[in-house]
Amino acid sequence: METRVKIYCITDEICCLIKKVLSKHNIFSKCENYTELSATKSIGEIVSECKSSADIVILDQELNKEFKQRMVMTLNHLTFICLPSLKDNDLPDVPENVYQISEPFKLSEFEEVLVKIVNKKTL
């Protein structure tokens, strides 16, 4: 089964960097610019659409706090990677399906976490 990754970010630059790593591992991904998306859809609609279209969700640090919390709490069957890492007050109790990337953001650390998640999902 192919791993599907959905990336929610504010800027296209971070998305491009992440997509390079994903393509290196032949992982299908889709970027969603949260600013553009939230202009036409509610948080509930975005969360609902993500439910069946991703296995792994990548959340940028700059995203709306309520959005991040709703994604993680509602879609607890998915795996999340948070860039670089969510502030403690964004997710007070970090579930085990959430992987946090430390500050400063390093592509090598992201890639290591990604490979670990994908290998775990294929077992």
C-alpha contacts under 8 A as a table, 3 or more apart, distances in Angstrom:
res1	aa1	res2	aa2	distance
2	E	27	I	7.31
2	E	28	F	7.57
3	T	27	I	6.10
3	T	28	F	6.68
3	T	54	A	7.76
3	T	55	D	6.15
3	T	56	I	7.58
3	T	118	V	7.32
4	R	27	I	6.73
4	R	28	F	5.36
4	R	29	S	5.89
4	R	53	S	7.18
4	R	54	A	4.87
4	R	55	D	5.20
4	R	56	I	6.41
5	V	27	I	7.33
5	V	28	F	6.28
5	V	29	S	4.55
5	V	30	K	6.46
5	V	54	A	5.34
5	V	55	D	5.99
5	V	56	I	4.80
5	V	57	V	5.71
5	V	58	I	7.35
6	K	29	S	5.60
6	K	30	K	4.97
6	K	31	C	5.98
6	K	32	E	7.32
6	K	50	C	7.80
6	K	53	S	7.73
6	K	54	A	5.78
6	K	55	D	7.93
6	K	56	I	6.47
6	K	57	V	4.93
6	K	58	I	6.22
7	I	15	C	6.95
7	I	29	S	7.26
7	I	30	K	6.12
7	I	31	C	4.67
7	I	32	E	5.92
7	I	57	V	5.89
7	I	58	I	4.64
7	I	59	L	6.27
7	I	60	D	7.88
8	Y	31	C	6.12
8	Y	32	E	4.91
8	Y	33	N	6.02
8	Y	34	Y	5.92
8	Y	57	V	7.59
8	Y	58	I	6.11
8	Y	59	L	5.19
8	Y	60	D	6.21
8	Y	63	L	7.85
9	C	12	D	7.33
9	C	14	I	7.27
9	C	15	C	6.87
9	C	31	C	7.50
9	C	32	E	6.44
9	C	33	N	5.31
9	C	34	Y	5.66
9	C	59	L	6.41
9	C	60	D	4.91
9	C	61	Q	7.96
9	C	62	E	7.30
9	C	63	L	6.64
10	I	33	N	5.45
10	I	34	Y	5.58
10	I	35	T	6.02
10	I	60	D	7.22
10	I	62	E	6.64
10	I	63	L	6.75
11	T	14	I	6.09
11	T	15	C	7.05
11	T	33	N	6.82
12	D	15	C	5.06
12	D	16	C	6.24
12	D	33	N	7.24
13	E	16	C	5.20
13	E	17	L	6.48
14	I	17	L	5.22
14	I	18	I	6.29
15	C	18	I	5.19
15	C	19	K	6.03
15	C	31	C	6.34
16	C	19	K	5.11
16	C	20	K	6.34
17	L	20	K	5.36
17	L	21	V	6.89
17	L	107	L	7.86
18	I	21	V	5.34
18	I	22	L	6.32
18	I	107	L	7.66
19	K	22	L	4.92
19	K	23	S	5.92
19	K	29	S	6.96
20	K	23	S	5.27
20	K	24	K	6.26
21	V	24	K	5.16
21	V	25	H	6.83
21	V	107	L	7.66
21	V	111	E	6.56
22	L	25	H	5.31
22	L	26	N	6.29
22	L	27	I	5.13
22	L	28	F	7.24
22	L	29	S	7.25
23	S	26	N	4.67
23	S	27	I	5.55
23	S	28	F	7.18
24	K	27	I	7.66
32	E	37	L	7.04
33	N	36	E	5.55
33	N	37	L	6.08
34	Y	37	L	4.90
34	Y	38	S	5.76
34	Y	63	L	7.22
35	T	38	S	5.44
35	T	39	A	6.45
36	E	39	A	5.35
36	E	40	T	7.27
37	L	40	T	5.78
37	L	41	K	6.05
37	L	46	I	7.86
38	S	41	K	5.04
38	S	42	S	6.18
38	S	43	I	7.06
41	K	45	E	6.02
41	K	46	I	6.53
42	S	45	E	5.20
42	S	46	I	6.38
43	I	46	I	5.17
43	I	47	V	6.14
43	I	67	F	6.05
43	I	70	R	7.92
44	G	47	V	5.17
44	G	48	S	6.04
45	E	48	S	5.07
45	E	49	E	6.15
46	I	49	E	5.22
46	I	50	C	6.30
47	V	50	C	5.20
47	V	51	K	6.42
47	V	70	R	7.37
47	V	71	M	5.85
47	V	74	T	7.70
47	V	75	L	7.72
48	S	51	K	5.27
48	S	52	S	7.94
49	E	52	S	6.66
49	E	53	S	6.87
50	C	53	S	5.15
50	C	54	A	6.14
51	K	54	A	6.76
51	K	75	L	6.47
54	A	57	V	6.59
54	A	78	L	7.57
55	D	78	L	5.55
55	D	79	T	6.54
56	I	78	L	5.91
56	I	79	T	4.81
56	I	80	F	5.67
56	I	81	I	7.50
57	V	78	L	7.19
57	V	79	T	6.26
57	V	80	F	4.78
57	V	81	I	6.32
58	I	80	F	5.70
58	I	81	I	4.74
58	I	82	C	5.87
58	I	83	L	7.31
59	L	63	L	7.21
59	L	68	K	7.24
59	L	80	F	7.24
59	L	81	I	6.28
59	L	82	C	4.89
59	L	83	L	6.05
60	D	63	L	5.86
60	D	82	C	6.16
60	D	83	L	4.84
60	D	84	P	7.11
61	Q	82	C	6.81
61	Q	83	L	5.19
61	Q	84	P	6.04
61	Q	85	S	6.52
61	Q	86	L	6.02
63	L	67	F	7.16
63	L	68	K	6.86
64	N	67	F	5.26
64	N	68	K	6.42
65	K	68	K	5.24
65	K	69	Q	6.26
65	K	90	D	5.76
66	E	69	Q	5.17
66	E	70	R	6.08
67	F	70	R	5.21
67	F	71	M	6.09
68	K	71	M	5.20
68	K	72	V	6.28
68	K	90	D	7.45
69	Q	72	V	5.36
69	Q	73	M	5.98
69	Q	90	D	6.76
69	Q	91	L	6.36
70	R	73	M	5.23
70	R	74	T	5.59
70	R	75	L	7.89
71	M	74	T	5.44
71	M	75	L	5.65
72	V	75	L	5.51
72	V	76	N	5.83
72	V	80	F	7.33
72	V	98	V	7.77
73	M	76	N	5.66
75	L	78	L	5.72
76	N	79	T	7.47
76	N	97	N	7.17
77	H	97	N	7.90
78	L	97	N	7.03
79	T	97	N	4.93
79	T	98	V	6.02
79	T	99	Y	7.86
79	T	117	I	7.88
80	F	97	N	6.20
80	F	98	V	4.67
80	F	99	Y	6.05
81	I	98	V	5.90
81	I	99	Y	4.78
81	I	100	Q	5.83
81	I	101	I	7.17
82	C	85	S	5.26
82	C	86	L	6.15
82	C	98	V	7.22
82	C	99	Y	6.23
82	C	100	Q	4.90
82	C	101	I	6.07
83	L	86	L	6.94
83	L	100	Q	6.64
83	L	101	I	5.47
83	L	102	S	7.57
83	L	105	F	7.07
84	P	100	Q	6.70
84	P	101	I	4.60
84	P	102	S	5.22
84	P	103	E	5.40
84	P	104	P	6.75
84	P	105	F	5.24
85	S	100	Q	4.84
85	S	101	I	5.02
85	S	102	S	5.45
85	S	103	E	6.70
86	L	90	D	6.15
86	L	91	L	7.02
86	L	100	Q	6.99
87	K	90	D	5.39
87	K	91	L	7.15
88	D	91	L	5.70
88	D	92	P	5.33
89	N	92	P	5.31
91	L	94	V	5.74
94	V	98	V	6.55
95	P	98	V	5.68
96	E	99	Y	7.48
99	Y	113	V	7.47
101	I	105	F	6.79
101	I	109	E	7.03
101	I	110	F	6.52
102	S	105	F	6.21
103	E	106	K	7.93
105	F	109	E	7.83
105	F	110	F	7.89
106	K	109	E	5.41
106	K	110	F	6.41
107	L	110	F	4.95
107	L	111	E	6.01
108	S	111	E	5.08
108	S	112	E	6.19
109	E	112	E	5.08
109	E	113	V	6.30
110	F	113	V	5.25
110	F	114	L	6.09
111	E	114	L	4.98
111	E	115	V	6.13
112	E	115	V	5.35
112	E	116	K	6.28
113	V	116	K	5.10
113	V	117	I	6.26
114	L	117	I	5.18
114	L	118	V	6.16
115	V	118	V	5.14
115	V	119	N	5.97
116	K	119	N	5.29
116	K	120	K	6.17
117	I	120	K	5.09
117	I	121	K	6.22
118	V	121	K	5.09
118	V	122	T	6.29
119	N	122	T	5.25
119	N	123	L	6.53
120	K	123	L	5.50
